[in-house]
Amino acid sequence: MRRLLTVGLAAVLTAASCSGSEPVAPGSAGPTGLTVKAEDLVIADNVTRLSASTVKDHLDGVGPDVLVFDGSAPDVADLRAGDILVLDELAVRTVTRVDRDGDRIVIETEDAAISDVITDGRLGWRYDLSFDALPDAAYETAMAEVGLAPAGLASIGDLSADQLAGLAAVTRDELKFAGSVKGFELELKLVPKTDKLEFEMSASRSNIKIQAGGFISNFVQETRMEFDGGEGTLFDSSVTGLRGEAEVTWHAFEVDDPSLDSDIVAFGLPLNLPIPFMAGPIPMTLNIKMHLRVVPELVGGSASSGGSWKVTYDSDHGFSTNGGDPTPKSQVRAFVADLGSTATATAGLGVVGFGFGVEWPRLELQLGHPILPDLYSGDDEDTKSGLEKAAAMLRPYAFLTLNTYASGLWTPGTTLTGDIPPCQRSSVVVSAIAGYKLSVLGMVEFSDSKLLWEKKVDRFKDGVPCTLTGE
């Protein structure tokens, strides 16, 4: 018989303030501003839940799809293939094999869905996120993910161990990263304030320099999930009250190297801000990330492009699904975009273009908590690869993101006949996008993304729009 959690019609767990670094007992407290609501939850018979203290005391290591416990870990030796293992403040996994290795218990696992744990009922939360009141775990994990971790991490992302030394600093007052990733020298600074998170970013290489700076406000993230008969039947997620301001600036020129003049480069910046919390019996993480995409077309002969845009917005966005194609939810209360403080011009002998996108903030909802490097116990020859595979147990299942894409374009027109004039255009496009992987929620296998809203602004030389006819 399934175990019915004694929650009555509505058990509301309101998070208390947590400013220390000690682990917080699930169900008793959590990040400031978090309220978790559970109604009539039914937990599957084959679920074994280990408390955060048990995990801390008995989990010796994590490898790719492997959990290693000491032999005295309670309830672990009795696990069987097909059981669902919930590790508070860490992960949700399906057990595939259990072995003894001396005084250790080695559990092989595979991915599990939230509906493998919760078969019936409703679970949701409201997170009134304030950047100056994030839990210590967010900063500690951010430190680990850029290499400021205990022993055991040789490299991370595109950075070697040597590159990591001295590149990052993470405190409650400021998060900074400086290093080389995919040929770009990166600098990123995040400064939490009472009502917002200020940011500065620069990425440069021999022929390109990109800068962005501004802020995003505190916001509310709300999620609601419903389950029936071991299947997810509703998922609703939204971000409300998100305001932002950004000025983006670029300078680029041709260097007669195809890999630099025309190759598209996309990457996530190494400094993420993961915010772990417990939603009832399920460990969750809200991860705040920044991604960068560079799109050059600097092959028009002495090609160059430069300029800036300033954008401000105030919006809500999200989506809802009952297992089918999600329904967007969005409201744009204010949006303003115009040329920034740097003169904007793109030129060359032929068609010249340069564009870049700053995806910020990218808010990912993930099942599980980050795997810190000091927990890694794999015997892979390539520790970096093994750690990345182990960290994949933190499974993204939804994201909401704002993408600011700025570009400059020059077309010379028909220089011989003169019937089509030259075109000098600069554009900025701001888009809100939702993505999802419904199988993680226990719904049908469905992964996709959807445009929620989009605003585009063009500016032309002398205020005259470009045409193909010259009219």
Secondary structure by P-SEA (a helix, b strand, c coil): cccccccccbbbbbbccccccccccccccccccbbbbbccccccccbbbbcaaaaaaccccccccbbbbcccccccccccccbbbbccccbbbbbccccccccbbbbbbccccccccccccccccccccccccccaaaaaaaaaaacccccccccccccccccccccccccccbbbbbccccccbbbbbbbbccccccbbbbbbcccbbbbbbbbccbbbbbbbbbbccccccbbbbbcccccbbbbbbbbbbbcccccccbbbbbbbbcbbbbbbbbcccbbbbbccbbbbbbbbcccccccccccbbbbbbccccccccccccbbbbbbbcbbbbccccccccccccccccccccccccbbbbbccccccccccccccccaaaaaaaaacccccccccbbbbbbbbbbbbcccccccccbbbbbbbbbbbbbbbbcccccccccccccccbbbbbbbccccbbbbcccc
